[in-house]
């Protein structure tokens, strides 16, 4: 009984993830175009995150070892 219920719930949950074309609700207009845009963005363009929301990773690997410069605030540990 529990197995059948679990399978039924998982099937219903899988059906919730269906994707379709984004459209405005009936009786509502699509959002207005941005002030300085030449054309209104498509729904897929509005759903894509801007580059600031998903920054690229910048790892600067050391290509050669370098000696550290003197740091006058670097003190030996106290006892």
Helices and strands as residue ranges (DSSP letters): H 2-15, H 43-47
